[in-house]
Every structure is written in C-alpha cells, then in structure tokens.
Amino acid sequence: MILPQPSALNQYEQLFKKIGQIGDDLGQDIYLIGGFVRDIFLHRESKDIDIVVIGKGIDFAKKVAQNLPNSKFSFFENFGTAQVLYQDLVIEFVGARKESYERNSRKPFVEEGTLRDDQERRDLTINALSIGLNKHNYGQVVDPFNGINDLDSQIIRTPMDADKTFSDDPLRMMRAIRFACQLGFRIEEKTYDGIVRNKERIKIISQERITEELNKIILSPVPSIGFEYLFDTGLLQIIFPEMSNLHGVDTINNNSHKDNFYHTLQVLDNLCKLSNDLWLRWAAILHDIAKPATKRYEPGIGWTFHGHEDKGSRMVKPIFTKLKLPLNEKMKFVEKLVLLHLRPIVLSQNIVTDSAIRRVMVEAGEDIEALMMLCKSDITSKNEKKVERIKKNFFIVEEKMKNVAEKDTLRNWQPPISGNDILKSFKIDQPQQIGILKNAVREAILDDKVKDNYNAAMLFLKEFATSLGIKEKTQEN
C-alpha cells in the first residue's frame, strides 16, 4: 500500500494547521479532499487545494482569507463555493453536501451533508480521499472506498454504482478516461461497462466542457490511451465522429490500406515526445482527417488519398467551430500544418533541390520547425528498413534547410514586386490579374528562374504580362 511521505503535508503544514485552528475555533470539521490528496499519495506537486467544510463553506473561506495576509477572496453563491488565492496557491472551499439529479439535467439538487455524503458524490475513488485538518484528526486519512488501494493497483473506479455516477453527471465518463490517460491507469471493468451503457448521456453536457476534457486528454503524456478508451466505449463516435471515421481497413484484390485511426494515434504519441504544444498536437490529430473522404481504389496502383491534405485543411474550421475551439491564429496554424504535412516527406523521397527546400520554408514561414516535427512524427511503418530509409533522407532535408543561404530571411519572405507596383506598372482590367502576376513572380523566384530583386522580377513580369495580353501603362498610348 502507498503511504504519503511526511513532507507532503509538512510542505504546507503552517497553512493547514492555521485552517484547522480556525475550524476548531468555529466548531467546524475541515478536510482536505480530492485531487490534492490524490497527488500527495502519487508524490505529485499540486498548487490547487480543495477543502470541504462541514457547514457553510463560503463563510468559513471568508474567515480564512481574513487570517491570511495578502490573500484574495471570491465566492460563487450559486455554486456554494469560495476561492482564496494565497501566495502561489489556489484554495477552493465548499460545504459538505449531498446531491440528487433529475434524468434530463446535470444540475443537481443540493443540500447540506456529511463528509461521507460529499465523498459519495465524487467521480472516482482516488478523488474521494480526504485528510483531516482539525487538531483531533490532523493528518488522518478518511478513505471509505479504498481509494488508496486503487492508487496502489493503478485502477480507475467509481465510488458508487457506475450507472448512477455517470448518469447523474455524464462528464464523469470523460474524466474517468482522462485520469486513466494522465496517470497510465486502467479503468476497472464495472466502471468501463458503465461508460458503455451511459455513453449517450454525454449529449446533455455542453460542448465547452466536453472539449475541455478532450484537450486534457490530448495534453496527456500518451494521449492514445485516452482516445482508445473513447473509441472502444463509443464516446468518440458521439463527440468527435470525424476522428472515429478514420477507423477501419478496406481490402480489394488482397490490397489493404492501413488503419488511419491507429496511425493517427501513433503520430500523435510520436509528436508528444517532441512537443507539449496543444495546437501542434491538434495538427497531428487532424493531419489525415480527410482520408475517409478522399479514399479511392485504383486498379494497378492500389489505395489512394489524393488531395487529402487540401480537403483536410478545409475541414479544420468546421471541426473547430463544432468543438468550440478558437477560430483564431491557433486554428490557422493547424490549417497550415494539415495542408503542408506531406511536403517535407515528399522531399525526403526525392532528390532535394535548394529551390524545393526554399519553397517549403517560405510556405511554412515561422512554423517550419513545427511542420518538421509533425512530419518526423508521421514516419510510421511496420517495415523498419523503410522507416530508417525515410528518416535518413528526412535528416538530409533538415540539413539542407540549415544550409539554405536565405534561411533567416525566408520566414517572412515576400516577392520584391507588390500589388501596388503591379497597379502602377500595368493596365489591370480585372482584379484577379494582380494575383496572377504576383504569384507568377513568386513562383519564378522560388524555382530559381528569376533573381530575388526588383529589377529582375519586373523584367520577368513584363514578359509574362505581355504573354497574357496585359499591357504596361507606358504602352497605353
């Protein structure tokens, strides 16, 4: 059995004993509860402290704040909770309560309760642990559901009947999966079956709260654990069908494609070893999202997914909109990486020219390092020799990028001819002609056909414009 190290409580002993003394003075029993206690047993540092008060939680929190210099007090009357910010700690207070639910709502009917009542309403046994802070029970663990044994056995389990726990608050299903993912624990069989039976209940939860849990799974050390639980229980098909649609293998004439769901999970796990960035991880999740829509079997060739990077990039915004993810530069970053994710891999399979390297660096701009991490993570195959060959060539691409002379200027590179230059120099009949001319200069420079300076670019542009029947303004008369 795991036992807490003495230092776990000693670190904040002065604070906890002061809170306990206030409880003694007021005749109230006070307990640490929830995640902070769990993390004591897991020897994990935590700055978020939950305290349950047998009595009025808000009134008690106000008294604590008055006794802690330079603390900040706030309360949330509708929820019966209060918060005290003290030094670098966030201390949440709630009065012990018991809850009951109606079938079509996750808003509980709340009434004052005992410590046991409060522990019964918790989502998991490992989150129902509590530690006394009063003088008569300071440091004593109250563990009515064998949460310490579950920590020791690395098991996720509900304290009460799983069907009631998950039906009352369906978000607890995702929290169970999230903790299994974050801690590397397994979900106990009855709890797992409860998720399967109650999965449809997730539909009453707001999208914002679902996405918050989903992001926490994505930020876990090995997110594939969480996504496999989500898929196997049927939750993923409800909350994120676009991803579950990646699952499956089709076979024609003994020719099969890989399962793009498990490939995506492998890419995501690979990337997590390189970066903690949430949005780069979202790019990994969505990099092949359009493969089901672009899948074709071509006799003599096999399975193809032509254009899945372009269609996938265009799917990002609808998915972000539905999941209530930010529709800002974060989304545009994901769109860009999904669109470009094949480019470095293609380079690694061919003879690499400076112009090809330059083109990728210009299109990726400031996000070139992120793109390279995504592409490196996308090198997956059961054929180890193939993987090693691609990785070796990929290394050559990376070295080429370092050696391209224009590296420092390519991140924000723009052609030397602007739209205003084109308007001043040519007779433009249709607005789209500006874009055609500007893009022609850009492509010519990136292909090393034209030097990257104004005079050379303008000389090229005059010839190109003439070929399109676009006249120079000096030729109008």
C-alpha positions in Angstrom: 0.0 0.0 0.0 1.2 3.5 -0.8 1.7 5.8 2.2 2.1 9.6 1.9 5.5 11.0 2.6 5.6 13.2 5.8 6.9 16.1 3.7 3.7 16.1 1.6 1.7 17.6 4.4 4.7 19.3 6.1 5.3 21.5 3.0 2.1 23.4 3.8 1.9 22.5 7.5 1.7 26.0 8.8 -1.1 26.9 6.4 -3.1 23.7 7.0 -2.8 24.0 10.8 -4.0 27.6 10.7 -7.0 26.5 8.7 -7.6 23.6 11.1 -7.4 26.0 14.1 -10.0 28.3 12.5 -12.2 25.2 12.2 -11.6 24.4 15.8 -12.5 27.9 16.9 -15.7 27.8 14.9 -16.6 24.3 15.9 -16.4 23.0 12.3 -14.6 19.9 10.9 -12.4 20.7 8.0 -10.9 18.3 5.5 -8.5 18.3 2.5 -10.2 16.4 -0.3 -10.0 15.5 -4.0 -7.1 15.9 -6.3 -4.6 17.5 -3.9 -4.9 14.5 -1.6 -4.7 12.1 -4.5 -1.5 13.8 -5.6 0.0 13.5 -2.1 -0.1 9.7 -2.5 1.2 9.9 -6.0 4.0 12.2 -4.9 3.0 14.8 -7.4 3.2 18.5 -6.7 -0.1 20.4 -6.8 -1.0 24.1 -6.2 -4.7 23.5 -6.4 -6.1 22.7 -2.9 -9.7 21.6 -2.3 -11.2 21.9 1.2 -14.5 20.5 2.3 -16.2 22.2 5.3 -18.8 20.5 7.4 -21.1 23.5 7.4 -21.1 26.8 5.5 -18.1 26.7 3.1 -18.3 30.4 1.9 -18.5 31.8 5.4 -15.5 29.7 6.5 -13.5 30.7 3.5 -14.0 34.4 4.2 -12.7 33.8 7.8 -9.7 32.0 6.4 -9.0 34.9 4.0 -9.1 37.4 6.8 -6.4 35.4 8.6 -4.1 35.0 5.6 -2.2 38.3 4.8 -2.3 39.4 1.1 -4.8 36.8 0.1 -7.7 37.4 -2.3 -11.2 36.1 -1.6 -14.0 35.5 -4.0 -17.2 33.4 -3.8 -19.8 31.9 -6.1 -23.1 32.0 -4.4 -24.9 29.9 -7.0 -22.5 27.0 -6.5 -21.9 27.4 -2.8 -18.2 27.6 -3.3 -15.5 30.1 -2.5 -11.9 30.7 -3.5 -8.9 32.1 -1.7 -5.7 32.9 -3.6 -2.8 32.8 -1.3 0.8 33.1 -2.5 1.0 30.7 -5.4 -1.9 28.5 -4.2 -5.5 28.3 -5.3 -7.6 27.1 -2.3 -11.2 26.1 -3.1 -13.8 25.8 -0.3 -17.1 24.0 -0.4 -19.6 23.0 2.2 -20.1 19.2 2.5 -23.2 18.4 0.5 -25.2 15.6 -1.0 -26.7 15.8 -4.5 -29.6 14.3 -6.3 -30.3 14.6 -10.1 -33.2 14.6 -12.5 -32.9 12.4 -15.5 -32.7 15.2 -18.2 -30.4 17.6 -16.3 -27.0 17.5 -14.9 -27.8 20.4 -12.5 -28.2 18.7 -9.1 -30.5 19.4 -6.2 -28.1 20.2 -3.4 -28.5 20.1 0.3 -26.0 20.1 3.3 -24.5 16.8 4.1 -21.8 14.9 5.9 -18.3 14.2 4.9 -19.5 10.7 3.7 -22.2 12.3 1.6 -19.6 14.6 0.0 -17.3 11.7 -0.7 -20.1 9.6 -2.3 -20.8 12.4 -4.8 -17.2 12.4 -6.1 -16.4 10.9 -9.5 -13.7 8.4 -8.7 -12.4 6.6 -5.6 -9.0 8.2 -6.0 -10.6 11.6 -5.9 -12.7 10.8 -2.8 -9.8 10.6 -0.4 -9.7 13.2 2.4 -7.4 14.2 5.2 -8.5 15.8 8.5 -7.1 19.3 9.4 -8.6 19.8 12.9 -6.5 19.3 16.0 -8.2 16.0 16.9 -7.6 14.3 13.5 -4.8 16.3 11.8 -3.2 14.2 9.0 -5.6 11.3 9.4 -6.8 9.8 6.0 -10.5 9.1 5.5 -10.8 6.5 2.7 -14.2 4.8 2.7 -13.9 3.5 -0.9 -10.4 2.0 -0.8 -9.1 4.8 -3.0 -5.5 4.2 -1.7 -5.7 0.6 -2.8 -6.9 1.8 -6.2 -3.9 4.1 -6.4 -1.6 1.3 -5.5 -3.3 -1.0 -8.1 -3.5 1.8 -10.7 -7.2 1.4 -11.1 -9.9 3.9 -12.1 -13.2 3.1 -10.4 -16.3 5.0 -9.3 -17.1 5.2 -5.5 -20.7 4.4 -6.0 -22.7 2.4 -8.7 -21.2 3.4 -12.0 -24.5 3.8 -13.7 -25.7 6.3 -11.1 -22.4 8.1 -11.1 -22.3 8.5 -14.9 -26.0 9.1 -15.4 -26.0 11.9 -12.7 -23.1 13.7 -14.3 -22.1 12.2 -17.7 -18.9 14.4 -17.9 -17.5 12.0 -15.2 -17.2 9.4 -18.0 -14.7 11.6 -19.8 -13.0 12.5 -16.5 -12.5 8.7 -15.8 -10.9 8.3 -19.2 -8.8 11.4 -18.8 -7.4 10.3 -15.5 -6.7 6.8 -16.9 -4.8 8.6 -19.7 -2.9 11.1 -17.5 -1.9 8.6 -14.8 -1.5 5.5 -17.0 -4.1 3.6 -15.0 -6.7 1.1 -16.3 -10.4 1.5 -16.0 -12.0 -1.2 -13.8 -14.5 -3.5 -15.6 -17.7 -2.4 -14.0 -16.8 1.3 -14.4 -15.9 0.7 -18.1 -19.2 -1.1 -18.7 -21.0 1.8 -17.0 -19.4 4.2 -19.5 -20.6 2.0 -22.4 -24.1 1.8 -21.1 -24.4 5.5 -20.4 -22.4 7.0 -23.4 -25.5 8.6 -24.9 -25.9 10.7 -21.8 -22.9 12.7 -22.8 -25.2 14.6 -25.2 -26.6 16.7 -22.3 -23.2 18.1 -21.5 -22.1 21.4 -23.0 -19.6 21.3 -25.9 -17.3 23.6 -24.0 -16.9 21.2 -21.1 -16.5 18.2 -23.3 -13.8 20.0 -25.3 -12.0 21.0 -22.1 -11.7 17.3 -21.1 -10.7 16.4 -24.6 -7.9 18.9 -24.6 -6.7 17.5 -21.2 -6.5 14.0 -22.8 -4.6 15.4 -25.8 -2.1 17.1 -23.4 -1.5 13.8 -21.5 1.8 12.0 -21.8 0.4 9.2 -24.0 -2.9 10.5 -25.5 -3.6 7.3 -27.4 -4.6 5.6 -24.2 -7.5 8.1 -23.8 -8.5 8.0 -27.5 -8.6 4.2 -27.5 -10.9 4.3 -24.4 -13.1 6.9 -26.1 -13.4 4.9 -29.2 -13.9 1.5 -27.6 -16.6 2.8 -25.2 -18.4 4.5 -28.1 -17.9 8.1 -26.7 -15.7 9.2 -29.6 -18.3 8.3 -32.2 -20.6 10.8 -30.4 -18.3 13.7 -29.5 -15.9 13.5 -32.5 -17.2 11.3 -35.3 -14.8 12.8 -37.8 -11.9 11.1 -35.9 -13.7 7.8 -35.3 -14.4 7.7 -39.1 -10.7 7.1 -39.6 -11.1 3.7 -38.1 -11.2 0.6 -40.3 -9.4 -1.1 -43.1 -10.8 -1.8 -46.6 -9.5 -4.6 -48.8 -9.9 -5.1 -52.5 -7.9 -7.8 -54.5 -5.9 -8.6 -51.4 -4.8 -5.0 -51.3 -5.4 -3.2 -48.0 -4.7 0.3 -46.7 -3.5 0.9 -43.1 -6.0 1.8 -40.4 -5.8 5.5 -40.3 -7.2 5.8 -36.8 -4.4 3.9 -35.2 -1.9 5.5 -37.5 -3.1 8.9 -36.3 -2.7 7.8 -32.7 0.8 6.7 -33.4 1.7 10.0 -35.0 0.1 11.8 -32.0 2.1 9.8 -29.5 5.3 10.3 -31.5 4.7 14.0 -31.6 4.1 14.1 -27.8 7.7 13.0 -27.3 8.8 16.2 -29.2 6.4 18.9 -28.1 3.8 19.8 -25.4 2.1 22.3 -27.7 -1.7 21.7 -27.8 -2.2 23.1 -31.3 0.6 21.1 -32.8 -1.0 18.0 -31.2 -4.3 19.0 -32.8 -2.5 19.2 -36.2 -1.3 15.6 -35.6 -4.9 14.5 -34.9 -6.3 16.2 -38.0 -3.4 15.7 -40.5 -5.2 12.7 -42.1 -8.8 13.6 -41.2 -9.9 13.8 -44.9 -8.6 10.4 -45.8 -12.1 8.7 -45.5 -13.5 11.3 -47.9 -10.7 11.0 -50.4 -10.1 7.3 -50.3 -10.1 5.6 -53.7 -9.0 2.2 -55.1 -7.2 2.4 -58.4 -6.5 -0.8 -60.2 -2.8 -1.3 -60.7 -2.0 1.3 -58.2 -3.9 0.5 -55.0 -5.4 2.7 -52.4 -5.0 6.5 -52.9 -6.0 9.5 -50.9 -5.3 12.3 -53.4 -5.8 15.8 -52.1 -6.5 14.7 -48.5 -4.1 17.4 -47.2 -6.1 20.2 -49.0 -9.5 18.8 -48.1 -8.3 18.2 -44.6 -7.1 21.7 -44.2 -10.6 22.9 -45.3 -12.2 20.6 -42.7 -10.3 22.2 -39.8 -12.6 25.3 -39.4 -15.9 23.3 -39.4 -14.4 20.9 -36.8 -13.0 23.7 -34.6 -16.4 25.5 -34.9 -18.3 22.4 -33.8 -15.9 21.6 -30.9 -15.9 25.3 -29.8 -12.2 25.6 -30.3 -10.7 29.0 -31.0 -11.2 30.3 -34.5 -8.1 32.5 -34.5 -4.4 32.1 -35.3 -4.4 28.8 -33.5 -6.9 27.4 -36.0 -4.9 28.9 -38.9 -1.8 27.3 -37.6 -3.5 23.9 -37.6 -4.9 24.6 -41.1 -1.4 25.4 -42.4 0.2 22.3 -41.0 -2.5 20.0 -42.2 -2.1 21.5 -45.7 1.7 21.2 -45.7 2.2 18.0 -43.8 3.1 15.9 -46.9 5.6 18.3 -48.3 8.8 17.5 -46.3 8.0 13.8 -46.6 7.8 14.1 -50.4 11.1 15.9 -50.4 12.7 13.1 -48.4 11.7 10.6 -51.1 13.3 12.6 -54.0 16.4 14.4 -55.0 16.3 17.5 -52.9 17.0 20.9 -54.6 17.6 24.2 -52.9 14.5 25.6 -54.7 12.3 22.9 -53.3 13.6 23.4 -49.8 13.2 27.2 -50.2 9.6 26.7 -51.3 8.6 24.7 -48.2 10.4 27.2 -45.9 8.6 30.1 -47.4 5.2 28.4 -47.2 5.7 27.3 -43.6 7.2 30.6 -42.5 7.5 30.9 -38.8 6.0 27.4 -38.4 8.7 25.5 -40.2 10.1 23.8 -37.0 6.5 22.7 -36.0 5.9 21.3 -39.5 9.1 19.4 -39.4 8.2 17.9 -36.0 4.8 16.8 -37.4 6.3 15.3 -40.5 9.0 13.4 -38.5 6.2 12.0 -36.3 4.3 10.9 -39.4 7.1 8.5 -40.4 5.4 5.2 -39.4 5.5 1.8 -40.9 5.8 -1.8 -39.8 8.7 -2.1 -42.3 11.6 -1.0 -40.1 14.0 -0.7 -43.1 11.6 1.7 -44.9 11.3 3.8 -41.7 15.1 4.0 -41.4 15.5 4.9 -45.1 12.9 7.7 -44.9 14.3 9.0 -41.6 17.8 9.1 -43.1 16.5 11.1 -46.1 14.5 13.3 -43.8 17.7 14.1 -41.9 19.2 15.2 -45.3 16.2 17.6 -45.8 16.7 19.1 -42.3 20.4 19.6 -43.0 19.6 21.2 -46.4 17.3 23.6 -44.6 20.1 24.7 -42.3 22.4 25.3 -45.2 20.0 27.3 -47.4 21.7 30.7 -47.5 18.4 32.6 -47.2 17.3 30.8 -44.1 16.9 33.8 -41.8 15.0 35.8 -44.4 12.7 33.1 -45.7 10.4 33.0 -42.7 8.7 36.2 -43.6 9.7 36.4 -47.3 7.6 38.3 -49.8 8.2 38.8 -53.5 10.0 42.1 -54.4 7.0 43.1 -56.5 4.0 44.2 -54.6 0.4 44.6 -55.6 0.8 48.4 -55.7 3.9 48.0 -58.0 1.7 46.0 -60.4 -1.1 48.6 -60.4 1.4 51.3 -61.1 3.1 49.5 -63.9 0.3 47.6 -65.8 -3.1 48.3 -67.1 -5.2 46.0 -65.0 -8.7 45.2 -66.3 -9.7 42.6 -63.7 -8.7 42.5 -60.0 -7.6 38.8 -60.3 -4.9 39.8 -62.7 -3.0 41.3 -59.8 -2.9 38.0 -58.0 -1.9 36.1 -61.2 1.1 38.4 -61.9 2.2 38.5 -58.2 2.0 34.7 -58.0 3.9 34.3 -61.2 6.8 36.3 -59.8 6.7 34.4 -56.6 6.9 31.0 -58.3 9.6 32.1 -60.7 11.8 33.3 -57.8 11.2 30.2 -55.7 12.1 28.0 -58.7 15.4 29.9 -59.2 14.3 31.1 -62.6 14.5 34.8 -61.5 16.8 36.5 -59.1 15.2 37.9 -55.9 15.4 41.6 -56.7 13.1 44.3 -58.0 14.7 44.8 -61.4 15.0 41.1 -62.4 11.5 40.5 -61.1 10.0 43.4 -63.1 11.8 42.4 -66.3 10.3 38.9 -65.9 6.9 40.3 -65.1 6.8 42.5 -68.2 7.4 39.5 -70.4 4.9 37.4 -68.6 2.2 40.1 -68.7 2.7 40.5 -72.4 2.1 36.8 -72.9 -1.3 37.3 -71.2 -2.2 40.3 -73.2 -1.7 42.7 -70.2 -0.2 46.0 -71.3 2.3 48.2 -69.5 0.9 51.6 -68.6 3.8 53.2 -70.6 2.5 51.4 -73.7 -1.2 52.6 -73.4 -0.6 55.4 -76.0 
